[in-house]
């Protein structure tokens, strides 16, 4: 079973930056969409930002202008550059990769195990 492996989380002061990475543990068909979600204590998991295979993105309003997503299609890897971090960005960040079933390959919806991001002074 393929897993998504996240890295790059940690503790950072308000106003600081972090870069998250996510890559599959094995070979997968090219994802249609890859993205990041987060879940803060006591809250539901929410969308942070996703990127489609044509480069189109969808950001949560709370991160626009601060977070940038990018992907390396040759490695099926996705990155999240987080700048101007705020205490309210504190959460477990989850990577997602999904693809609908087509004539050319299977469908899937993979999640990572999550990486903790803590923004605190």
GROMACS elastic network, one bead per residue, 0.5 to 0.9 nm:
[ bonds ]
;  ai    aj funct       b0    kb
    1    25     6  0.88701   500
    1    26     6  0.84460   500
    2    24     6  0.65955   500
    2    25     6  0.57512   500
    2    26     6  0.56772   500
    2    27     6  0.76486   500
    2    28     6  0.77111   500
    2   110     6  0.77400   500
    3    23     6  0.84303   500
    3    24     6  0.56698   500
    3    25     6  0.53252   500
    3    26     6  0.74363   500
    3   110     6  0.67431   500
    3   111     6  0.69308   500
    3   112     6  0.62945   500
    3   113     6  0.83301   500
    4    22     6  0.63374   500
    4    23     6  0.55344   500
    4    25     6  0.59661   500
    4    26     6  0.86830   500
    4    95     6  0.69454   500
    4    96     6  0.75378   500
    4    97     6  0.80329   500
    4   110     6  0.67563   500
    4   111     6  0.59447   500
    4   113     6  0.74318   500
    5    21     6  0.80510   500
    5    22     6  0.53703   500
    5    23     6  0.53882   500
    5    24     6  0.60078   500
    5    25     6  0.64935   500
    5    95     6  0.79941   500
    5   111     6  0.87143   500
    5   112     6  0.56620   500
    5   113     6  0.71961   500
    5   114     6  0.82332   500
    6     9     6  0.82852   500
    6    20     6  0.69664   500
    6    21     6  0.55249   500
    6    23     6  0.67427   500
    6    24     6  0.88775   500
    6    93     6  0.86714   500
    6    94     6  0.76357   500
    6    95     6  0.68050   500
    6   112     6  0.64143   500
    6   113     6  0.74443   500
    6   114     6  0.65743   500
    6   115     6  0.63474   500
    7    19     6  0.84809   500
    7    20     6  0.56824   500
    7    21     6  0.52571   500
    7    22     6  0.64881   500
    7    23     6  0.89386   500
    7   114     6  0.86857   500
    7   115     6  0.66507   500
    8    18     6  0.69390   500
    8    19     6  0.57574   500
    8    21     6  0.62581   500
    8    22     6  0.89866   500
    8   115     6  0.75461   500
    8   116     6  0.88612   500
    8   117     6  0.86364   500
    9    18     6  0.70392   500
    9    19     6  0.74849   500
    9    20     6  0.62794   500
    9    21     6  0.89383   500
    9    92     6  0.87056   500
    9    93     6  0.81773   500
    9   115     6  0.54455   500
    9   116     6  0.53959   500
    9   117     6  0.50281   500
    9   118     6  0.80064   500
   10    18     6  0.79193   500
   10   115     6  0.79401   500
   10   116     6  0.61032   500
   10   117     6  0.50491   500
   10   118     6  0.61210   500
   10   119     6  0.84445   500
   11    18     6  0.89335   500
   11   116     6  0.82831   500
   11   117     6  0.61624   500
   11   119     6  0.59200   500
   11   120     6  0.71600   500
   12    15     6  0.83049   500
   12    16     6  0.59968   500
   12    17     6  0.71569   500
   12    18     6  0.75842   500
   12    85     6  0.79980   500
   12   117     6  0.78652   500
   12   118     6  0.63022   500
   12   119     6  0.50125   500
   12   120     6  0.62969   500
   12   121     6  0.76541   500
   13    16     6  0.54894   500
   13    17     6  0.84017   500
   13    85     6  0.76494   500
   13    86     6  0.81342   500
   13    87     6  0.83402   500
   13   118     6  0.83338   500
   13   119     6  0.54028   500
   13   120     6  0.50068   500
   14    17     6  0.85948   500
   14    84     6  0.69869   500
   14    85     6  0.53953   500
   14    86     6  0.50908   500
   14    87     6  0.63627   500
   14   119     6  0.57438   500
   14   120     6  0.59808   500
   14   121     6  0.64826   500
   15    83     6  0.70190   500
   15    86     6  0.63844   500
   15   119     6  0.86576   500
   16    82     6  0.83090   500
   16    83     6  0.61529   500
   16    84     6  0.54956   500
   16    85     6  0.54847   500
   16    86     6  0.82459   500
   16   119     6  0.82594   500
   17    81     6  0.74546   500
   17    82     6  0.53878   500
   17    84     6  0.62722   500
   17    85     6  0.62096   500
   18    80     6  0.81834   500
   18    81     6  0.61975   500
   18    82     6  0.52489   500
   18    83     6  0.67780   500
   18    85     6  0.82281   500
   18   117     6  0.85521   500
   19    79     6  0.69768   500
   19    80     6  0.55413   500
   19    82     6  0.59720   500
   19    83     6  0.86147   500
   20    78     6  0.83562   500
   20    79     6  0.55391   500
   20    81     6  0.65052   500
   20    82     6  0.79861   500
   20    93     6  0.88300   500
   20   115     6  0.85616   500
   21    77     6  0.72522   500
   21    78     6  0.59463   500
   21    80     6  0.65185   500
   21    81     6  0.88743   500
   21    95     6  0.85828   500
   22    76     6  0.86943   500
   22    77     6  0.56253   500
   22    78     6  0.53246   500
   22    79     6  0.63481   500
   22    80     6  0.87364   500
   22    95     6  0.63762   500
   22    96     6  0.86476   500
   22   112     6  0.79445   500
   23    26     6  0.86600   500
   23    75     6  0.75103   500
   23    76     6  0.64775   500
   23    78     6  0.67493   500
   23    79     6  0.89672   500
   23    95     6  0.88220   500
   24    27     6  0.70448   500
   24    28     6  0.74221   500
   24    75     6  0.85557   500
   24    76     6  0.71177   500
   24    77     6  0.72241   500
   24    97     6  0.89022   500
   24   110     6  0.89369   500
   24   112     6  0.87498   500
   25    28     6  0.89707   500
   27    76     6  0.88813   500
   28    31     6  0.78025   500
   28    76     6  0.79156   500
   29    76     6  0.85675   500
   29    99     6  0.81623   500
   29   105     6  0.69173   500
   29   106     6  0.77212   500
   29   107     6  0.87302   500
   30    33     6  0.89641   500
   30    53     6  0.84383   500
   30    73     6  0.73271   500
   30    74     6  0.87499   500
   30    75     6  0.89954   500
   30    76     6  0.64261   500
   30    98     6  0.88893   500
   30    99     6  0.76837   500
   31    34     6  0.66606   500
   31    52     6  0.82402   500
   31    53     6  0.71529   500
   31    73     6  0.85642   500
   31    76     6  0.71211   500
   31    97     6  0.59325   500
   31    98     6  0.54289   500
   31    99     6  0.50497   500
   31   100     6  0.85921   500
   31   108     6  0.85185   500
   32    51     6  0.85688   500
   32    52     6  0.57255   500
   32    53     6  0.52683   500
   32    54     6  0.85460   500
   32    97     6  0.75738   500
   32    98     6  0.59753   500
   32   100     6  0.74226   500
   33    50     6  0.67256   500
   33    51     6  0.56334   500
   33    53     6  0.60570   500
   33    96     6  0.80496   500
   33    97     6  0.58209   500
   33    98     6  0.55516   500
   33    99     6  0.67182   500
   34    49     6  0.88033   500
   34    50     6  0.57006   500
   34    51     6  0.55365   500
   34    52     6  0.65132   500
   34    53     6  0.81599   500
   34    71     6  0.79046   500
   34    76     6  0.86666   500
   34    77     6  0.83546   500
   34    78     6  0.66677   500
   34    95     6  0.74578   500
   34    96     6  0.55395   500
   34    98     6  0.65566   500
   35    47     6  0.82187   500
   35    48     6  0.76422   500
   35    49     6  0.56821   500
   35    51     6  0.59641   500
   35    52     6  0.85239   500
   35    69     6  0.77842   500
   35    78     6  0.71863   500
   35    79     6  0.85355   500
   35    80     6  0.85728   500
   35    94     6  0.83468   500
   35    95     6  0.58165   500
   35    96     6  0.52550   500
   35    97     6  0.66041   500
   36    46     6  0.88816   500
   36    47     6  0.65699   500
   36    48     6  0.54642   500
   36    49     6  0.55231   500
   36    50     6  0.62256   500
   36    69     6  0.85633   500
   36    78     6  0.88090   500
   36    79     6  0.88534   500
   36    80     6  0.76794   500
   36    93     6  0.66292   500
   36    94     6  0.55991   500
   36    96     6  0.61378   500
   37    45     6  0.65355   500
   37    46     6  0.54322   500
   37    49     6  0.70319   500
   37    50     6  0.84987   500
   37    92     6  0.83844   500
   37    93     6  0.56916   500
   37    94     6  0.51040   500
   37    95     6  0.64554   500
   37    96     6  0.75667   500
   38    44     6  0.84158   500
   38    45     6  0.54143   500
   38    46     6  0.54707   500
   38    47     6  0.65971   500
   38    48     6  0.65612   500
   38    89     6  0.87064   500
   38    90     6  0.87597   500
   38    91     6  0.58645   500
   38    92     6  0.54252   500
   38    94     6  0.57871   500
   38    95     6  0.87049   500
   38   114     6  0.84441   500
   39    42     6  0.82437   500
   39    43     6  0.62274   500
   39    44     6  0.58997   500
   39    46     6  0.63186   500
   39    90     6  0.85782   500
   39    91     6  0.52503   500
   39    92     6  0.53223   500
   39    93     6  0.66107   500
   39    94     6  0.80684   500
   40    43     6  0.53895   500
   40    44     6  0.73009   500
   40    45     6  0.74102   500
   40    46     6  0.89577   500
   40    88     6  0.85966   500
   40    89     6  0.82280   500
   40    90     6  0.65324   500
   40    92     6  0.63653   500
   40    93     6  0.88178   500
   41    44     6  0.83688   500
   41    90     6  0.89468   500
   41    91     6  0.70877   500
   41    92     6  0.85748   500
   43    46     6  0.85747   500
   45    94     6  0.89350   500
   46    60     6  0.86436   500
   47    50     6  0.77411   500
   47    58     6  0.89450   500
   47    59     6  0.77032   500
   47    60     6  0.63908   500
   48    58     6  0.83025   500
   48    59     6  0.59451   500
   48    60     6  0.52281   500
   48    61     6  0.86641   500
   48    62     6  0.83277   500
   48    63     6  0.71086   500
   48    67     6  0.86294   500
   48    93     6  0.87527   500
   49    57     6  0.69122   500
   49    58     6  0.54277   500
   49    60     6  0.61387   500
   49    63     6  0.82512   500
   49    67     6  0.82057   500
   49    68     6  0.81878   500
   49    69     6  0.69503   500
   49    80     6  0.86341   500
   50    56     6  0.82227   500
   50    57     6  0.54990   500
   50    58     6  0.53925   500
   50    59     6  0.67590   500
   50    69     6  0.73202   500
   50    96     6  0.86690   500
   51    54     6  0.79985   500
   51    55     6  0.58745   500
   51    56     6  0.55099   500
   51    58     6  0.66932   500
   51    59     6  0.89748   500
   51    69     6  0.70204   500
   51    70     6  0.73270   500
   51    71     6  0.77120   500
   51    78     6  0.87255   500
   52    55     6  0.52705   500
   52    56     6  0.52507   500
   52    57     6  0.64379   500
   52    58     6  0.88695   500
   53    56     6  0.73449   500
   53    71     6  0.86782   500
   53    73     6  0.79171   500
   55    70     6  0.82784   500
   55    71     6  0.84100   500
   57    69     6  0.79348   500
   59    62     6  0.81259   500
   59    63     6  0.66986   500
   59    64     6  0.60983   500
   59    67     6  0.83692   500
   59    68     6  0.88284   500
   60    63     6  0.57056   500
   60    64     6  0.65590   500
   61    64     6  0.53876   500
   61    65     6  0.89597   500
   62    65     6  0.88054   500
   62    66     6  0.86085   500
   63    66     6  0.53689   500
   63    67     6  0.55366   500
   63    68     6  0.86743   500
   63    82     6  0.85635   500
   63    89     6  0.87816   500
   64    67     6  0.62627   500
   64    68     6  0.82191   500
   65    68     6  0.77671   500
   65    83     6  0.87017   500
   66    81     6  0.82504   500
   66    82     6  0.61551   500
   66    83     6  0.51433   500
   66    84     6  0.60809   500
   66    85     6  0.77163   500
   67    80     6  0.67682   500
   67    81     6  0.55664   500
   67    83     6  0.60360   500
   67    84     6  0.84545   500
   67    85     6  0.88770   500
   68    79     6  0.81607   500
   68    80     6  0.57317   500
   68    81     6  0.50850   500
   68    82     6  0.65935   500
   68    83     6  0.84330   500
   69    78     6  0.72325   500
   69    79     6  0.56662   500
   69    81     6  0.63622   500
   69    82     6  0.87628   500
   70    77     6  0.85630   500
   70    78     6  0.57759   500
   70    79     6  0.52487   500
   70    80     6  0.66377   500
   70    81     6  0.82857   500
   71    74     6  0.89032   500
   71    75     6  0.84924   500
   71    76     6  0.71305   500
   71    77     6  0.55616   500
   71    79     6  0.60196   500
   71    80     6  0.88830   500
   72    75     6  0.55705   500
   72    76     6  0.58053   500
   72    77     6  0.51924   500
   72    78     6  0.63232   500
   72    79     6  0.83589   500
   73    77     6  0.66233   500
   73    78     6  0.84108   500
   74    77     6  0.78825   500
   75    78     6  0.87147   500
   76    97     6  0.88998   500
   78    95     6  0.82880   500
   82    85     6  0.66093   500
   83    86     6  0.89771   500
   85    88     6  0.82858   500
   85    89     6  0.64986   500
   85    90     6  0.87405   500
   85   119     6  0.67133   500
   86    89     6  0.53732   500
   86    90     6  0.75527   500
   86   119     6  0.60773   500
   86   120     6  0.79845   500
   87    90     6  0.56365   500
   87   118     6  0.73362   500
   87   120     6  0.58427   500
   87   121     6  0.87287   500
   88    91     6  0.80682   500
   88   119     6  0.75913   500
   89   117     6  0.75860   500
   89   118     6  0.74571   500
   89   119     6  0.67180   500
   90    93     6  0.88809   500
   90   116     6  0.78019   500
   90   117     6  0.54180   500
   90   119     6  0.54672   500
   90   120     6  0.82962   500
   91   115     6  0.84528   500
   91   116     6  0.60949   500
   91   117     6  0.55569   500
   91   118     6  0.66185   500
   91   119     6  0.88647   500
   92   114     6  0.57557   500
   92   115     6  0.53743   500
   92   117     6  0.60092   500
   92   118     6  0.84666   500
   93   112     6  0.88856   500
   93   113     6  0.87477   500
   93   114     6  0.52439   500
   93   115     6  0.52614   500
   93   116     6  0.62143   500
   93   117     6  0.69372   500
   94   111     6  0.68101   500
   94   112     6  0.56411   500
   94   113     6  0.65721   500
   94   115     6  0.66282   500
   95   110     6  0.82111   500
   95   111     6  0.57005   500
   95   112     6  0.51257   500
   95   113     6  0.79397   500
   95   114     6  0.69711   500
   95   115     6  0.88760   500
   96   109     6  0.71723   500
   96   110     6  0.56365   500
   96   112     6  0.65199   500
   97   108     6  0.78522   500
   97   109     6  0.58873   500
   97   110     6  0.52463   500
   97   111     6  0.67002   500
   97   112     6  0.88923   500
   98   107     6  0.72956   500
   98   108     6  0.53723   500
   98   110     6  0.61960   500
   98   111     6  0.88028   500
   99   102     6  0.86811   500
   99   105     6  0.89693   500
   99   106     6  0.77309   500
   99   107     6  0.50190   500
   99   108     6  0.53633   500
   99   109     6  0.66169   500
  100   105     6  0.85530   500
  100   106     6  0.71505   500
  100   108     6  0.65866   500
  100   109     6  0.84644   500
  101   104     6  0.79425   500
  101   105     6  0.61353   500
  101   108     6  0.74037   500
  102   105     6  0.54425   500
  102   106     6  0.63861   500
  102   107     6  0.70783   500
  103   106     6  0.80105   500
  111   114     6  0.83056   500
  112   115     6  0.85114   500
